């Protein structure tokens, strides 16, 4: 299908292409004309995921884009999570339910009224105000109502009693009584009051009660009873009671009652509205029932200035507290209580006002305490979790436009701003206040949940390593205690130095022992040799008791000297003892020398040696022998001591090594776990730093609604309607299996086209001359038939030419086309016989059977072999009548039998098909059979075609040969404006 065919197709359905888009656009306009306005607000949040610094280093780390994108996906999915939206919806509902009246900054009047209508009483009772739930407030209201009723009854009774007393008093009155009465009705006299007492007093008059006095001074009955310590509800005339307490600074405290305003309170106490607002740091003229105001009287201006400074500082701190307090932080009451101030009045203001939110457009509405708001949220959350059939659960899970989890999620749009650390969150709603507050609450909720999620990731790890570090520290301490106890029990200071010292001493002892043995052996041998050289007499003398005794003494002293020399406990006492022993040894040596010198009487020995030399040598060796002998004795004991020490130290070393290995293992484990703990805490701190999400651009209050999309929707509806109709037209055209066009007729039948004929139309339609068009189409058919007979025939035909008209279906217009052709041939003075069939046996014969002849379809019809079998000789004027053409029309070849033998005598056969008929397999089969019995291939004529189809055969718009495509396209677009409707009235 080319562009021209497409345009012709659209031109045929121009009515639908115009009407349907207009209808759809009108429908969209009808349904969107009263569509609600949509407000939107947005906020930008800094996450610090990619560009934040860690505690490990102040330098920028390499960015892992995959990990960064994953963290952003986690953050965005957390915002869309059901838990976040659920908490946001509950907090938004609590915020709206806690409002006393609609506030456009929070919720519009329409939505607030609708909410109050649908919320049941049991849910409203969950709202906490003034630290009381709805049920508690109802009880208080009931008590106040009953109290008021009792007060009214009491006033009526007192009024009647007062009237009776006045009547009696008027009858029995005197000047003195009247004077006394007048004094009793005034304020207490100065003589009965303290000069420093600044309280206001009232003297009860006859007929007055606590309720009338309380109403007169604007206080409650309970407060009046508490001030005066009144237990009963009765007061006596003339009784003086305190109605207002004042402090030294002359401040008065007033509790706001229903219906009161700053103007009425200022008038009541004689102060200006400006002073009242500035002294109490009020943001505007709005007051909350139950709020306590401090009245600054004119005579205390200096105190007012002081307190104004203090309280303004408090309110600045309080406002900053509201901005920075976490979602579930401590109550502002507790924080405000800890604020220090020297002024008693300031402390009273803080205690009364600290819990009230006074920030600009806070999440908690003005006049509502943060504690009450959080309690309301907790109550609604518990109620929501209690079952899946309660009102709050259905409100959040069904389709409420403001609180439904599904709808809130659909109105939220979260996106990362390019490749930055900023995330933009936007929200849409039909209420600007709800739009703003939902976005604010969503910010608080998701930031809190994100911090908790990050904190929980490392808390378990840190806790695990803390426990493991404690256990490792305990194991290390136990091992060290074992080492300490082991050293104490075995007297070990430094095992390795001690063992090294003992080994060195043993080596020296062995060398010393060996030297002493050599020395003793040498001295012993020398003594034996000297004694052999002396005479027997001298020898006996040397062995006398005195010399033996001295030798023994020298041996003992030498042993003692040796013991003290090698002693480990060498000290000054040992030094003096050694000196004494050396002196004794020297004396013993001198004594021995003296006794030996007695032998000098002999001059020579038996060998002729000088006695003197031998005796000196003997004395020297004797002393050496005794000293060596004593030393060996001591060294032998010392060696035994070393052996015992070795036996003790050998197993101690192995045990000490084992204990030290245990300490090393415990210490390494402790240090490794301590390092892991430090890393875990560092990672935890990094996560805390990375979760420090901050709001860069806070949500704003949308003043104007978003531009309406109604025009865009209307235009889109029109375009969609046009495209939809065009698409359907193209689809229907594509799937249309009718013959429709000459090309499809030739393609489906496999025959050459002889011509086409349109539907029967008026004589003229627009610029088209139907008669001219009909004549031209008939001439083309005749031209193609003659071309078939004379130039494209397999067999040479001869007159009369037998032309056969047939079809596979009934009512395809064979008679119409045949009559048109015959009429045109006769106009050209050619003899034509038209033979048509009839199924009626009682057919009326034509007057001139030589022009038109009707034959009857009977049982012998299929046996006809030539054209002469159709004729009755009586019906013809002359037997030798000459015809140029004989047109024979057959009934439907699918519904009737036809003479097969006759087909071989046909010169040309014409198949008639209708443009709106489908070419089925039965038609194909019937045509194939016909072609097999025919001597010539048939031609096909397409009947009942559309006019636009004929443009492919002839030019149906005369004079348009030179029209360009652009001109045709402009004509097509302007066609709807050129259509004229003509009405003919007969």
C-alpha positions, 0 to 999 in steps of 0.5 A: 500500500503506497501513500496514495492508496493510504490517502484514498483509504483515509478519504473514504473514512474521513467522517470517522477520522473527524468525528471520533477524535472530536468525540473523545476530546469532548469526553475527556473535557467533560470528565476533566472539567471539574478535576481537583487541583494538584499541589506538589512540593519537593525537598533535597537531601544530602546523603554523603554516600559518595563524597563523604569522608571517613574516620580513617583518612581525611583524603578522598577515597576511590569511588566504587560506582557499583557500590555507590549506586547500590547504596543509593538504590538501598536508600531509595527503596527504603523510602518506598518501603512499606514500613516507612510509608506506614509510619508516615501515614500514621504520624500524618493521621495523628497530626490531623486528629490532634488539631482542634480546628483545621489549619491550612498549613496542615490540612484544609477545612474540607479534608478536616471535616471529612476526616472528622466524619469518618473517624469513629469515636474509639479512634478519636479517644486515642488522641492525647491532649493535655496528657489525657486521652479522649475518654479521660477528657470526656470524663472531665467534661462530664464532671465540669458539666455536673459541677456547673449544674450543682453551681447553678442550683447552689446559686439559686438556693443562695439567691433565695436565702439572700432575698429572705435575709435582706427582707428580714434585715430591712425590717430590723435594720439600724444605722449601726447595723447598716454601717457594720454591714457596709464594712463587712462587704469591702476588701479586708481592712489594712489593720488585718492584713500584712503590709508585705502581703500582695495577695488579693482578698474577697469578703464573702457577701450574703448569697455568694458561693464558691462558684459565683466568686470563682466566675467573678475572678476568672478562676476555677472552683478547685483553684479557689479551694486549693488557695484557701484550703477549703475542704467543704463547698460552703462559705459564710458571709463575712468570710475573707478568702484569697482570690488571687496570689501574687509574688514579690515581683507583682506577677499574676498568672492566668490560665486561658479559658475557652473563648478568651483572647489576648484582648479580653485578658489584657482588658481584664488585668489592665495591661496592653495587648502588646505587653501581654504578647511580648512578655509571654513571647507569643508568636501571634494572637492565638491562644490555647485553652489551658495555657498559662500566661504571666501578667506583668503589672505596670509597677514592675517594669524592671522585672519585666525587662529582666524576665523578657530577656531570660524568657526570650533566651529560653524560647530561642533555645526551645525553638532550636531544640524543636528543629534538632530534636530527633523523631523519638527524642526526649520530651521537651519538658525534661529538657526545659526543666534542666534550663537554668535561670535565676528568676523564679518567674522565668522558671514558672514560664519554662515549666508552663511553656516548655512542652509547647511547640512554637516553631515555624510550621512544625510537624507538631501543631502549635499548642500541642506538646511533643509528648502528647503528639508522640503518645498519640502516635504510639496509641494509633500504632498499637491500635493499627497493629492490634488487628487487620479489621480495625479502622486505622488498618483499613484506612491505611490499606484501602484507597483513602487519598491522603492516608492510603499506603498505596496511594502515598507511595504512588504520589512519591517520586524519588530520584538521584540528582545526576551523579551527586550525593543529593536525592530529590524527593517530591510529593503531590496532593490535592491539599497543599497542607497535606502535601507539605506535612507528608513530605516533612514527616517522610523526611524524618521517618526515613532518616531515622529508619536509615540511621537505625538500619546502618547502626544495626549492621555493626552493633552485633559485630561490635558486641561480639568483639567486645565479648571476645576481647573480654574473654581473651583478656581473662585468659591472658590474665590467668596465664600471667597469674600462673607465671607469677605464682610459678615464679613465686613458688620456685623463687625465680626472678629471671630463670634464664639469667639465673641458669646462665649464672649457675652454669658459669659458677659450675664451670669455675667450680670444676676448674677450681676443684681440679686445680686443688686436686693437682695442688694436693697431690703435688704437696702430698708427694713432696711431703713423702719425699722429704720425710724419706730424706729425714732421719727416723728421729726427725720424722718422729718429731715431725709427727709429734702431737703438737705439730699434728695438732697444728696441722689439724688446726691449719686444715680446719682454718683453711676449710673455713676460709675456703667455705667463706670465699666461695659463699654466695652470701658474701658481705662485710661480716664475712669479710671480717671473719675471713680476716680473722681466719687468715690471721689465725692461719698465719699464727698457726703457720708461725707456730708450725715454723717454730716447732720445725725450727727446733730441728735446726739442732741437726745440721744435716740429714742422713743423705748429707742434706742441710736439715734447715732446707728440708724442714722449710720445704716440708713446712711449705708442702704441709701447709699446701697439702692441708689447704688443698685438702680443706678446699677439696672437701668444701668443693665436693659439698659445693658440687653436690649442691650444684647437682641438686640445683640442676635437678630442680632447674631442669624441669622448671625450664620446660614448665616455664616455656609452656607457661610462656607459650600460653601467655604469648598465644593469649597475648596475640589472640587478645591483641588481634581481637582488640585490633578487630574491635577497633576496626569494628568501632571505626567502621561503626563510626564511619557508618554513623558519619555516612548516615548523617543525612541532612536536608539541604532544601526543606519542603515548601508550602505550595501556594499555587497548584500545578498547571492543569493537564486538561488541555494536554489530555484533550489534545492527546485524546484527539490525537489518540482517537485519530490514530486509533481510527486510522490504525483500525482502518489500516488493520481492517483494510489489511485483513480484508479478504474481499476481492475489492480491487482489479489487482486482487481479482487478477491475483485471486482468479489467475485471469486477465482483467477484462474490465471493472464496473462501479456501484450504481450511483447518481448521474453526477456526484461532484465532478464525476460524470457517471454516464461518461464513466459508464460508457468508457468502462463498457467500451474498455470491456468491449475492447478487451473482449475483441482483443481476446477474440482477434489477437489473443485466441488459441483458435481462430473464431468465426461469426457469430462469436459465442460470448459466455457470461458465468459466475461462481456465485449468484447475484453478481450482476451478469445481466447488467454487465451483459446488457450494457455491453450488448447495448453498446454493440447494438449502438455500433450496428452490430447484430447481437443475440442475448440468451439469458436463462430462466428457472420458471417453466411458465416464462413469457416469451419475448416478442422478438426472440431474434434479439433476446432469448430466454432458455429454461434450465431443465434436466436436459440443460447439461446435455446441450452440445451446441448453441443450436440446441437452445433454439426452437425453430419456430421462434426464429424468423429465419433459419439463416439469420446472421449474428455478429455476437451471441451472448450466453449467460449461465447460472452460478456454476457452483449452484447449477450444472452447466453443459460441458460439451458446449464449453468447447464451442465458446469463443470467449468466456467472461467471469463476473465477480463482485468486489465485496465477495470473498474468493473461497476455495470452492470458487477456485475449484469450480473455476479450475474445472471450468478452465479445464473444459474450456478451449479458451482461458476466461477473462474476469470483470470486477463488478460493484467496485468503489470509485477510487479503485477505478482510478487505476484503470481510467481517470475518473477526474478529468483535468487532474492529470497535472495535479501534484501530490502536495496539492492532493494532500492539501485538498485532502486536509481541507476536504471536511471544510469543503463538504456541502450538504444539499437537501431536496424537498419534493 
